[in-house]
Amino acid sequence: MTTNPLRELDEALHEGSLVAVIGAGVSRTAGYPLWGALIDRLHEKAESLMPGAKQGGSREKRWIRATPSYVQQLRAMDDVLWRAEEYRRLFDEVDPTIFQDLIRDTFKPRRKPPRSALIDAVVRLPFRHVLNTNYDRSLQDAYAAVDPDRRVAEWYIRAELQGFLGHAWGASSERYLVYLHGVYSRPESVVLSERDYVDRYMANDDASKKLFALFITNRMVFIGFSLTDPELVYLLRVAHAHLGGARPRHFAFLPRQKGWTTDVEEATRSTYRGKYGVEPIFYDAPNHNHGALVKMLRGLDPRNGREREMLMASPAAAENRDDPHKGRFGGAWRANGLSLRAAVNEDAEDPGWFHIEMWVGADPGRLFDGKVTFHLHPTFRPAVQAVKVRKGRARIERWAYGAFTVGAVADDGTTLELDLAQDVPGAPPLFTSR
């Protein structure tokens, strides 16, 4: 098995053994708030219920019992679980439906939901199961269109949970989308505040045991999930320790932060690997734009030929940075009346990626038929491909991030070698420098 994280994830995905854990970063692309923004909404609601605040509508005025300075102190707290707990307590002293109505209103389906390329890319991948920590239905609605046979279960509902757990291990072909922390339509099921986490994970360890078993026996990939959820992160640490600190078995797509150096990235990688047993796969996210993540996910789908080819030729998929075919095929691009040539052009729609056309042709009068076997860099899939000679030429096209040496072997045994960094007239300097 390859040791490259992206390729290892790709293998697990298409073997049908990968479970996705979906965080708020995914639902955010459908117009829903991240956890921090949700806590801020609770704060704004608390401010609107303070004496002297304007309350619209015809309902009787209701005021929370807290001073303005106390409410402002809550905003300054770092413990978001306890902040949510205190806001909820203040609401419940007035009317328990305040919190429930806020959850319903915040996460209900939108009349005109924005199209989320990220959600679309997620639901088209063959994850065995999906654990959804979000409260909205955007993921479920997307699955209804592309994977209608995927079952839906709520961890909160015992019968549905048992149904999922009955298919979570073994060779079952059933696929599930599981609401791990509740759904907006049943606010009583939502896990958000301190009391919710205590009830779910501490007062009764049943949920922790089941999740621990899932982390031990399945391979997970975290998408839109920052690994700040306290109990899930704790269970990851316990599971990693239980496995004796073995090499990471889980994956997480993580955005590179602005100003990161290579050392910062490597230190972050080391932390995730050593502490949680999670292998990070980094992507660029300028101005919180996650288009690069969408491209990665689309590239994992074999139905997207060009995106997959580009992903598998990218640095993230590189198993090594060497040029393994250099000198392996005789070092000459011309031999025995045959020649191996190439043309390289930068993609106008996606600068930094290059289209490569490679071909083997014959000198005038030289008989040339049969097949030519091209040997590409090992990061390509397939890396070796036989191509039939048509009209005196065997031709192959690929997308690549940078240069490499290609080898070609004709049916008569002639071997040819072309260094794309040195032997292609007019090749873009950016391509040849990589």
Protein Blocks (a to p, Z undefined) as FASTA:
>chain_A
ZZbfklmmmmmmmnopaccdddfklmmmnopacfklmmmmmmmmmmmmgghiacedjbdc
ddddddfklmmmmmmpmblmlmmmmmmmmmmmmomklmmmmmmmmmgccfbacddfklmm
mmmpccfbdcdfbfbfklmmmmmmmmmmbccddfklmklmmmmmmmmgcjbfbdcdddfk
bpfklmmlpcfbfmlmmmmmmmpmklmmmmmmmmmmpccddehiahlafklmmmmmmmmm
mnoopacfbdcdddddehiafklmmmmmmmmmmmnopacdddddehhiaklmmmmmmmmp
mklmmlmmmmmmpmklpmbfcdfkgoknoopabeghiacdddddddfklghiacdddddd
ddehiacehjddddddfkbccfbdcdddeehiacdddddfbdcddddddfkopacdddfk
lmgghiafklmmZZ
